[in-house]
Amino acid sequence: MPVYHFRRSIGSIRLCPPKPLTLPLVARNHKEKNRQKSKNVRSDSVRRKERRFKRELAPESSARFDPAKSTTTQVKSIERLLQGIGTPEAKPLVPDAFQIEALEAIETQDVLVTAPTGSGKTWIAREEIRRLLEQGKRAWYTTPLKALTNSKYTEFSQEFGSENVGILTGDRKINHDAPLIVGTTEIYRNQLFDALRSGEQVNTDFVILDEAHYLADAERGHVWEEAIILSPSRIRLLLLSATIGNAGEFASWIGEVRGTNVRVINRAGTRPVELRAAFLAPNLQLFPLLDEDGKFNRRIEQFAQEENRFERRRRY
């Protein structure tokens, strides 16, 4: 039962609730020390258990490859698939005719180069950048992807020296005053907008628009349109792509909106670097996607049917 005490005031008497009892300071400190000590004992025990615990190895994610399962025909087909893959012998570079033509044209006009992947479009840009840097001028290299931008930044830093190359993306900003800037097309477009608002000029003499076919992209294509339209005519443009089908029509539009001459250089033909397709099965067997006649490899279909039968037996 709580004990109330009386407090006398003028003309009345009030009942006041009792004050809460508190432990002495020494008792509280002793209790905290015991709690901390027991906590340390438990943590030491946990650490000792963790040191003694040995984690079991996880099961293999894929079945081991059994060479005995591969037939002689399959082994020969795999040998044909992998034949010639490796590092080619080092030889002096001999530029193709379309590369020389592009370098000559870019000195006085805009150039649109369409050529298969691996044919050397970037070499044209690299050689023109080299010439501009030797003359004390500036260049911009734009790409649609951050990963490609990072790759080109590393490549050009090794080629021209890290002090001459900067990078501008949504994530990285390094050496932004360098004579050669590598960045996403959106960043270059934003600089054009900033120049319009401030009444200043974009500080570059030459712009490379890599993967220029992104202009046809439904969501991001307007960025390439704005970059082309807003770039002053004093800035020469080099557009690179492997998948522009209507290059002539594209070049006519560029010339119309920029008031410049646009040269189309089309390197027709097959890829200089051959593509080979294959199917890697869950058991690590490798099947060429096409047979010797260039048709779909029916061995893949047979393998899939065998796997399906095995799965049904195992499940039921």
C-alpha positions in Angstrom: 0.0 0.0 0.0 1.5 3.4 -0.9 2.3 5.7 1.9 1.0 9.3 1.5 2.4 12.2 3.5 0.6 15.4 4.4 1.5 18.8 3.1 0.1 21.7 5.1 -0.9 24.8 3.2 -2.7 27.9 4.2 -6.3 27.0 5.0 -6.1 23.4 3.6 -4.4 20.1 3.9 -3.5 18.1 0.7 -2.5 14.5 0.2 0.6 14.2 -2.0 1.7 11.0 -3.8 4.9 9.5 -2.6 8.2 10.3 -4.4 9.6 7.4 -6.5 12.3 5.5 -4.8 15.6 5.5 -6.6 18.6 3.2 -6.2 21.7 4.7 -4.7 24.3 5.7 -7.3 26.7 3.0 -6.1 24.1 0.3 -6.6 23.2 1.5 -10.1 26.9 1.6 -11.2 27.4 -2.0 -9.8 24.4 -3.2 -11.7 25.7 -1.6 -15.0 29.1 -3.2 -14.5 27.5 -6.6 -14.0 25.4 -6.2 -17.2 28.4 -5.1 -19.2 30.5 -8.0 -17.8 27.9 -10.6 -18.7 27.6 -9.1 -22.2 31.4 -9.3 -22.8 31.4 -13.0 -21.6 28.6 -13.8 -24.1 30.5 -12.0 -27.0 33.7 -13.8 -26.1 31.9 -17.1 -26.2 30.3 -16.3 -29.6 33.7 -15.4 -31.0 35.2 -18.7 -29.7 32.4 -20.7 -31.4 32.9 -18.8 -34.7 36.6 -19.6 -34.6 35.9 -23.3 -34.1 33.2 -23.4 -36.7 34.1 -24.8 -40.1 31.8 -23.9 -43.0 31.0 -26.8 -45.3 31.9 -26.4 -49.0 28.9 -25.6 -51.2 27.9 -28.1 -53.8 29.1 -27.6 -57.4 26.9 -25.3 -59.4 27.4 -27.3 -62.6 27.9 -30.9 -63.3 31.4 -32.0 -64.2 32.1 -32.3 -67.9 32.6 -35.9 -69.0 34.7 -36.0 -72.2 33.4 -39.6 -72.8 29.9 -38.2 -73.5 31.2 -36.2 -76.5 31.1 -38.1 -79.8 33.9 -37.9 -82.4 31.7 -35.8 -84.6 31.0 -33.4 -81.8 34.7 -33.1 -80.9 35.6 -32.3 -84.5 32.8 -29.6 -84.7 34.1 -28.0 -81.5 37.6 -28.0 -83.0 36.3 -26.2 -86.0 34.4 -23.7 -83.8 37.5 -22.7 -81.8 40.0 -22.9 -84.6 41.9 -19.6 -85.1 40.8 -18.0 -81.9 43.6 -16.3 -80.0 46.0 -13.3 -80.3 46.9 -12.5 -83.9 50.5 -12.0 -84.9 51.7 -8.5 -84.5 52.0 -6.6 -87.8 52.3 -3.0 -88.9 48.9 -1.3 -89.3 47.9 -0.6 -92.9 44.8 1.6 -93.0 41.9 0.7 -95.3 40.8 3.0 -98.1 37.7 4.1 -96.3 39.7 5.1 -93.2 42.0 7.3 -95.4 39.0 8.8 -97.2 37.4 9.7 -93.9 40.5 11.4 -92.5 40.9 13.5 -95.6 37.2 14.5 -95.5 37.0 15.4 -91.8 39.4 18.3 -92.2 36.9 20.4 -94.1 33.4 18.9 -93.5 31.2 16.7 -91.3 31.6 13.0 -91.9 29.2 10.0 -91.3 31.0 6.7 -91.3 29.0 3.5 -91.5 31.1 0.3 -91.2 30.7 -3.1 -89.6 31.8 -3.6 -86.0 35.5 -4.3 -85.8 36.4 -2.6 -89.1 38.3 0.3 -87.5 35.9 3.2 -87.1 37.5 4.3 -83.8 40.9 4.4 -85.6 39.6 7.3 -87.7 38.6 9.3 -84.5 41.9 8.5 -82.8 44.0 9.8 -85.6 42.0 13.0 -86.0 42.2 13.5 -82.2 46.0 13.1 -82.4 46.3 15.7 -85.1 44.2 18.2 -83.2 46.1 17.7 -80.0 49.3 18.4 -81.8 47.8 21.7 -83.0 46.7 22.7 -79.5 43.0 22.2 -80.3 40.3 20.4 -78.3 37.9 17.5 -79.0 34.9 15.8 -77.4 34.2 12.0 -77.7 30.7 11.0 -76.9 29.1 7.6 -76.3 25.7 6.4 -75.3 26.8 4.2 -72.4 28.8 4.8 -69.2 30.6 1.5 -69.6 31.7 2.4 -73.1 32.7 5.9 -71.9 34.9 4.4 -69.1 36.5 2.1 -71.6 37.3 4.9 -74.1 38.6 7.0 -71.3 41.1 4.3 -70.2 42.1 3.7 -73.8 42.7 7.3 -74.7 44.5 8.0 -71.4 47.0 5.3 -72.3 47.2 6.6 -75.9 47.5 10.4 -75.3 48.5 10.6 -71.6 46.2 11.0 -68.6 46.9 14.7 -68.3 45.4 15.3 -71.7 42.2 13.3 -71.2 39.2 13.9 -69.0 35.9 12.1 -68.4 32.4 13.5 -67.7 29.5 11.2 -66.9 26.8 11.2 -64.3 29.1 9.3 -61.9 32.6 10.6 -62.8 34.2 14.0 -63.3 37.9 13.9 -63.9 40.2 16.5 -65.5 37.2 18.4 -67.0 39.5 21.1 -68.5 41.5 18.5 -70.5 41.9 19.1 -74.3 40.1 15.8 -74.9 36.9 15.0 -73.0 35.2 11.6 -73.1 31.6 11.6 -71.9 28.1 10.5 -72.5 26.1 12.3 -75.2 23.7 13.7 -72.5 26.6 15.5 -70.8 27.7 17.1 -74.1 24.1 18.1 -74.9 23.8 19.7 -71.5 26.9 21.7 -72.2 25.3 23.0 -75.3 22.3 24.1 -73.3 24.5 25.8 -70.8 26.3 27.7 -73.5 23.0 28.9 -75.0 21.9 30.2 -71.6 25.2 31.9 -70.8 25.8 33.2 -74.3 29.2 31.5 -74.4 30.8 29.0 -76.8 31.3 25.3 -76.2 35.0 24.9 -75.7 35.8 22.3 -78.4 36.7 22.1 -82.0 35.7 18.6 -82.9 33.0 16.2 -81.7 32.8 12.4 -82.3 29.3 10.9 -81.9 29.9 7.2 -81.4 27.0 4.8 -81.9 25.2 7.6 -83.8 22.3 5.2 -84.7 20.9 6.0 -81.1 19.2 8.9 -82.8 16.5 6.4 -83.8 16.0 5.3 -80.2 12.4 6.1 -79.1 13.4 7.3 -75.6 16.8 8.8 -76.0 17.0 9.7 -79.6 16.1 13.4 -79.0 19.5 13.8 -77.2 21.4 13.0 -80.4 19.0 15.3 -82.4 19.6 18.2 -80.0 23.4 17.6 -79.9 23.5 17.7 -83.7 21.2 20.7 -84.1 22.8 22.8 -81.3 26.4 22.2 -82.2 27.8 25.3 -83.9 28.8 24.9 -87.5 32.4 25.8 -86.7 32.6 22.4 -84.8 33.1 19.5 -87.1 31.2 16.3 -86.4 32.3 12.7 -87.0 29.4 10.3 -86.6 30.2 6.6 -86.3 27.8 3.7 -86.6 27.6 0.1 -87.8 23.8 -0.1 -88.2 22.6 3.0 -90.1 20.6 1.8 -93.1 19.5 5.2 -94.5 22.9 6.9 -94.3 22.2 9.2 -97.2 18.9 10.5 -95.8 20.5 10.9 -92.4 23.4 13.0 -93.9 21.0 15.2 -95.8 19.1 16.0 -92.6 22.4 16.9 -90.8 23.4 19.2 -93.6 20.0 20.9 -93.6 19.9 21.6 -89.9 23.6 22.6 -89.5 24.2 24.3 -92.9 27.3 22.2 -93.5 28.5 19.6 -96.1 28.2 16.0 -94.9 30.3 13.3 -96.4 29.0 9.7 -96.2 31.6 7.0 -96.2 30.1 3.5 -96.3 32.4 0.5 -95.8 30.1 -2.2 -97.1 30.7 -5.9 -96.7 31.0 -8.5 -94.0 32.6 -8.1 -90.6 36.4 -8.3 -90.6 36.2 -10.1 -87.3 34.1 -13.2 -87.7 31.3 -14.0 -85.2 30.8 -17.6 -84.1 27.8 -18.8 -82.1 27.6 -21.8 -79.8 25.4 -23.3 -77.1 26.8 -24.2 -73.7 24.8 -26.9 -72.1 24.2 -27.2 -68.3 26.6 -30.2 -68.2 29.3 -27.9 -69.8 29.1 -29.6 -73.2 29.6 -27.1 -76.1 27.6 -27.3 -79.3 28.2 -25.1 -82.4 24.9 -23.3 -83.1 25.2 -24.0 -86.8 26.3 -27.2 -88.6 28.7 -27.5 -91.5 26.0 -26.4 -94.0 25.2 -23.2 -92.0 21.9 -24.6 -90.7 20.7 -25.0 -87.1 22.6 -27.7 -85.3 20.0 -30.5 -84.7 22.4 -32.0 -82.1 21.2 -29.2 -79.7 17.6 -30.2 -80.2 18.4 -33.8 -79.5 20.3 -32.9 -76.3 17.3 -30.8 -75.1 14.9 -33.7 -75.7 17.2 -36.1 -73.8 17.4 -33.6 -70.9 13.7 -33.2 -70.8 13.1 -36.9 -70.6 15.6 -37.2 -67.8 14.0 -34.3 -65.9 10.5 -36.0 -66.2 11.8 -39.3 -64.9 13.6 -37.7 -62.0 10.5 -35.6 -61.1 7.9 -38.4 -61.3 
